[in-house]
Amino acid sequence: MSLVHVAGNPALDLVGTVAERGTTDLDELTDPTTLAQWFVDAGIVDRAPRVTTEDLRAAVRLREHLHALVTALVDGTAPPAAGRAALNRLARLPAPVPQLGPDGSVVRRGSAEACLAAVARAATELYDRDDGAVVRWCADDRCTHPFLDRSRNKQRRWCDMATCGDRAKVRRYRGRTT
C-alpha cells in the first residue's frame, strides 16, 4: 500500500503510514524525504519543509502515540497518559502559517516541527467532533488505516473503496465462483 490520504484527518493518515500493523508492519515513512512529501500531500504545507532524521524519529514517535490514542478512541476507553502528554506537548507548538500572496492565493509554510504540531492539533479534533463522524478501522485484514466515517448510517467499512473495498469485492466474488 502506498502513502494515502483517505482518512479525512491528517492524524489518522499518519497512523495509516504503517501498513498491515500487527503482521508485516510495513513502515511507509522510510526516510526524511518521504516524510517531507507526506506533509505536502496531506495538505499541511504547500512546499516540502527540510526534514532531518530526528524529525523523522519524532514523526514516528507521534505516529505510535496516535495509534494508541486512536485505538482508545475507537474502543471508547480513556486516552493513554503518555500519548495524551506527547500530543498536548506538540499541539502547543506553532503550526504552519498561512499567508496571502500577491495574486490572492494562500500559501502555507512551516518547518517539520510545525507540521507535526498541525498533525497533533488535528488529532485533538478527533476528540471534539460535532459533525457526527465516527473514527473506525478499515475492515480489510491487510489494511490498518483508521478513517472518519461520515456516512449517513455510520456503516462504512473501508478506508478507501477504490483499494480496500475493491479487494474485498474480489475476494467475495472469487469465493462464490470457486
KAURQUI-V167748 format. One record per run of one state. SS is the DSSP state (helix for helix, strand for strand, loop for the rest). FROM is the first residue (numbers start at 1). TO is the last residue. Records with the same first field share a line. If there is no record, write none. Layout:
BEGIN
SS=FROM-TO + FROM-TO
END
This chain:
BEGIN
loop=1-9 + 16-17 + 20-25 + 28-31 + 42-52 + 76-80 + 92-96 + 101-105 + 110-111 + 126-133 + 138-145 + 150-160 + 178-178
helix=10-15 + 32-41 + 53-75 + 81-91 + 112-125 + 161-177
strand=18-19 + 26-27 + 97-100 + 106-109 + 134-137 + 146-149
END
